[in-house]
Amino acid sequence: MTAPLWQDALCVKAFADVTNGYRAVILVTLGGGNDANNMLIPLSAASYAQYAALRSSLAIPISACNVLNSGGGAQSFGLHPALRNVSSFYNSGRAAVVANVGPLARPVTKSQLRANASLVPQALLSHPAGVNQWESSSTEALPSTGWGGRMADLFVSQSGTLPPLFDSGGQSIFTVGRSVQAISVSGVGGQTSAFPTGMQDAMLAIASSDRQSQNRIVAAAAALRVQSIQQQTLIAQAQASGVPLNTVFPNGSFGQAMRSIASIINGRSVIGASRQIFYAQQGSYDTHAAQLAVQNSYLTELDLGLGAMMSALQEMGLQDQVLICTHSDFNRTMLANTVAGSDHAWGSHQLILGGGISGGRIIGTYPDLDLGGAMDLNGYGTWIPSLSVSQMTGAIGTWMGLASSQVSSVFPDLGNFPDGVIAL
């Protein structure tokens, strides 16, 4: 495990095979519930007038928006002023927005939701439940696995010498599979943290010895320690290999998470993987008050990190083979509250970048902005999703190469939607 595998002649062929068939997904969860109503803004006169009236203190001027190519559609949109890089990717066909998407077990109307409470996702508007539902692609408040983990279960044979799942964002249901667990990736400057010289060898020797213990708990713990040290050693080798990237990543925690992920992708030949799944968290978007400044700060961090990642993928020649998508707990109410913030809502808008997708478009249907109307659950601008998380994530599973039967296994609610997955 500690040999410099990339120097082996066999790795040259392995690298070619991995590069030609390589695909990876990077999921970024925007923690706290990003206000997507101010991320994707309608610019047509009538729609913007509705938006501005409902948002009052939160309305972003048209002049500040990053205008999106309309693609010949009747409606025009802009992205938040902080999303300069994302807007550029969208307008060059390398990014898309998935509109009004959220946890749904099946298509529903407002009247059906009022008549049957079981159609509402469990613990709707709860932060933990919202995150779990997005990351598990279900409507369960306490799911046992995530959609990333379930995909990883099926990609083990294509992940080389390590599991296909990497977590740089802390504990997450997304990274829990039925059999596969994620490898934690952390560190500074894109490299995993190193132990003092000699300590890691000593720890490995002790753990290897303890693995033979008659005490089952000691033996099991030691086996996990051996596995962890070996895995982290291989990750460090992967991060140190490959042609050094010229891309400069931001210094913040999200920028460094993107750098760490990019370095693993860049050294994928060491691992020999053709399928990999990465997880990261970003921001704290629970903006019940002072939303404009807080969201601007976090979306700026997001935009800079995504811009750097897309640049690094271009540098590696993998711009069409790595797909980046966002999740968040939920949207926030279209109606602003009295302290220049917004509160927990439902249907949201998410970003998809890279992956060779057909970008430069809004996927799905932007909600009608009628307060109390057919799309508003409770009179506050809580949009009932017109697309399910499963339709979005199932499309990513298909993009990753899952067979139709595998897609049905990983995304069991998908069969309830006659329209199937969205088109990427």
N, C-alpha and C positions, 0 to 999 in steps of 0.2 A: 504493500500500500504506500510505502514511503519512497519507492524508487522514482526517479525522474522519468515518468512514463512517456512524456512528450518527446523524448530523445530517441525512443525506440523506432526503428524503421517501420514496424507494423503500424505505428500511429499515423504515419503519413497517409496510408490508405484509409485508415479509420476516420481521419479528419475529413477526407474527401467524401466518404459515405455520410458522415454526420452532417457536413455542410449542405450537401445536395438535398437531403431529406429532412433537415432539421426544422422543427417548429417549437415555439414556446409562447406561453401566455404570461403576462405580468398583470396581476390584479392589484389595483390601488384602491383601498377603502378610505373614503373621506369621512373621518370620524366625527360624530356628533350631529349629523344631518345637514348636509349642505343645502343652502337655499338655491335650488336650481331655477326658481323663477327669476332670479337675478343673474343666473349663468347664461340662460338662453332667453333673449328678450325680443318680443315682436316689434318690428319697426314700421309696419304698415300703419297708416294714419289712424284708422278706427281702432285697431287692436292696441296700438300704443296708448291711445287715449284711455282705453279701459284699464290697461296695465298701470298707467300713471295715477289714475283715480283710486285704484285699489291699494296701490303700494304707498301712496302719499310720501311719507318721509324716507321711504326706501327706494323710490324710483330713480333709476339711472338715466341721465340725459341721453337722448339719441346721439348727440354729437360725441359722447364719450365711448360709445359702443364700437367694438370691432365688427364691422359690417361683413356679413357672410354672403358669398355668391348665391344668388337666388336660384340658379339653375333653371330659370324659366318658370318657376312656380309663382302663384298669385300672391303668396305671403312672403315677406322678407323678414330676416332675423339678424340679430347681432349677438355676439358673445360678450361677456363681462369685460370691462376695460383691461383687467389684469391678464386676460388670456390671449396675449399677443401671439405667442408661439403656436398655441392650439388653433387660433384663427387662421394663421398662415398655413398650417398643415391642412386644415379644412378646405381652404380656398385653392390649395394645390392638389386636392383629391386624395390626401393621405389621412384624413380623419373624418368622422361622422358623429352626429349626435343622435342618440336614441331617445325619442320624446315620450313623455308620460308613461313611464314604465315603472312597475312596482310588483310586490308580492301578490299573486293571485293564484287560486287553485283552479279556476275556470273563468271564462268570460262572464261578467256580471253587469247588471244595470243598477241604478240607484234604487229603483223600486224593489228589485230582488234583494238587495242588501238590507233594506228596511224590513222586508218580509221574513228574511231568514238570516239571523245573526251568525249562523255557522259559516256563512260565505265570507265573513270578515276575517282577515288574518288574525291569528291569536295575538292578544296583547298589542293590538295596533296602536301606534304612536309611542310605544316603549322603546328606549334606546337599545337595550340588550336584545329584545325580540326583533327589532328592525334590522340590526346588523346580522343576527343569526339567519333571518329569513332571506336576506340578500345573499349571504355567503353560503347558504345551504340550498338556494334555489327552491324554497318551499314556503309554506305559510305557517310553519310550526315555530312556536316561541322557543322551544328547547330541542332542536334537532340533534341527532347523534353524529352526523357526518356533514361535510361540506362538499360542494360540487367540485372543488379543486381536488380534494382528497379522493373522491369517487373516481374522477378521471385518472388520478395517479395510480389507483389500483389496477387500471387497465393498461397503463403505460410502463409498468415495471420492466417488462422485457425490452423496452426501447430506451431505458434510462441509463444504460451503461453500468458503471461500478458503484453508483450511488442511487438512492431513491430519486424519483423525478420531481420531488416537491421541496421547495426552499422557502423558508419563512423569515423575512427580515423585519417583520412588523409586530412581533409579540404574539401572544396567544390568540388563536382565531379558529373558529369552527371550519372555516374554509379549507384549512390544511389538514383536517382530520378525515382519513379514509376508513374504509371498512377493515383494511389490513395495513395500509401504508400510513406512516406518520412522517411529518415534515422534518427536514434538517434546519435547525436554527442558524441563520446567517447574520452575523453582526461584526462590527469592527470599525476602524478608523481608516480613512484613505482608501476604501475599497478592499482592504485586506482583513482577514480574520485576526482577532487579537492573539498575540503570541505569548507563550509562557517564557519565563527566564530560561536561558540556555541550560539544557540538561534536565529541566524539570519534567517536560512532557515525556521524555524517555523513561524517567523514574516512575512517573505516574502510570505509564503503560505497563511497565514491568510489574509494579505492585498489583494493578488491576488484573493482569494476566495470571498472576499467582493466586489472587483471591477468587478468580473464576473457578478454581478447583476446590474451593471450600466446601466442607460438609454442610455448612449452614446455607440453606437454600436462599435466604434473603441476601446474604453477603455475596453468594455466587451470582445471583441474578443482577444485583446492583453492579458488580464488577464486570459482568458481561456487557451491560449497557455502557459502562465507562470505556471499555475497550473499543466497542463499536463507535462511540462518539469521538474518541481520539483519532481513530483511523479515518473516520469520515471527515473530521475537521482538517486532518493532515492532507487528505486528497483535495479538499476544497481550496486550501492554501496553495497547493501545487497548481490547481487550475487557474486560480487568480493570478499567479505569478507567471503563467505561461502565455503564449500567443504574442503577437506584435503589440507593443504598448500602445494604448489609445491616446490620441491627442486631445480628445474631448475634455474640456474642463467642466467638472461638476460643481454645483453650488456647495458651500461649506455646511449648510444646515443638515439636520438629521435626515430629511427626505432626500436631499441631494446625495448624501453619502450612501443612503440605502440604494438609490439608483446606481451609483458608482459600483457598489458591491455586487449588485445583480449583473451589471454590464461586464464586470471582470470575470464572473463565473461563466457567462455566455461566451465571452472571448476565449476562455480556456476550456471550452466544451470538449475538445479532442482528448484531454487528459481523462475525462470521465467517460467519453465514448457514448454520450447521450444523443438521441435524435428527437426526444420529446422531454421538455422541462416545463415546470409550472412554478411561478414565483408570486410571492405575496408581500405587500407592503401596506403600511398605514400612513396617512398624512392628515395633518391639521386637527383642529378642534372647533367644529363648525356649529356648535350649539348656541346660535346667536339670538337669544331671547331679547337682548338689548345691544345697542351700539353696533348694529350689524354691518353697516357700510364699511367702517374701518377694519373690523375684525375679518370679515370675509375677503376684503381686498388683500389683506396681508397674507392670508392662507392661500388664496387663489394665485397670488404672485409666486409663492413658494412652489405650488403645484406646477405652474406654467414653466418656471425655470427648470425644475427637475425633469419634467416631461420633455422639454426642449433639448436638454442635455442627453437624455436617453435616446431620443430619436436621432440626434446627431451621432451618437456612438454606434447605433445600429447601422446607420448609413456608412459609417467608417468601416464597420465589419462586413459590409455587404449583405446584411440580414434585414434590411428595412421591410422586406415582404415576407419574412419568415418569423417575425416576432410581433405579436399583437398585444396591445396595451388597452385595458378597459378600466373604468371606474365603477365603484359601488358607493353607496352612502346609506346611513340608517333609514332615511326617508327624506322627502322634500319638506319645505316649510310652508305655512299658510301664505296664500297670495295677499290676504289682508294683513297689513302691518299692525302691530300692537301699539300701545301708547308710549312705549319707551324705545322707539326707533329700532325695534327688532321684529321677529316673526316666530311663530310657534310650530309645534310638530304637525306634520301633515302626512301625505301618502304618495301619490304618483309623482315621479321625479324625472329628470333628464340626466342621461349619462353619456360619457365620452368613450369612443373607440378610436384608437390610433394605430397606424402601421398595418402590418399583416397583409399588405397588398389588397386591402378591401376597396370596394367601390365607394370612395369617400366623396366629400363635397356635397353632402345631402343630409336632410333630416329624415331619420327612419322612424316611421310611426306617425301618429297624429298629435299635433300640438293641441292642448285642451281649449275648449271654448272658455273664455274668461267671464262667464256669467255667474255672479255671486248667487248662490242658492239654486243654480240651474242643474241640468241633468248630469253634469260632470263633477259637481261640488257636493261632497258628502255631507257637510255639516254647516254650510253657510259662511265659512271662513276662507273659502278658496282652497279646500282640501280635495285635490283632484283625484277622482277614481281612475285608476290606471286603465289605459286602453291596450297596453301590452303587458305581458307578464315577464317577470324575471326569467322564467324558464324559456320563454321564446328568445330572449337575448342570449342567455348563457348556453342554451342548447345550440344556437348558431355557432358559438365559439367552440363547443365540443365537436361539431361537424367540421369546422375549419381546422381543428387539431387532427382530424383524420379518424374520428370515431365512426364505426359502422352504425347504421340506423338502429340496430338492435341494442348496441351499446349506448347510443344516445338515449333511448327509451329507458335503459337501466339507470343511467346517471341522473336523468331528468324525468322522473316518473309522472309529474303533473303535465308534461308536455302533450300527452295524448288527449287531454281535455280541451285543447285549442285546435279547432279545425284548420286555422291558417298556418299552423306549424311554426317553425323558427323564422326569425327575420332573415332577410337576404343581406349577406355581407359582400 
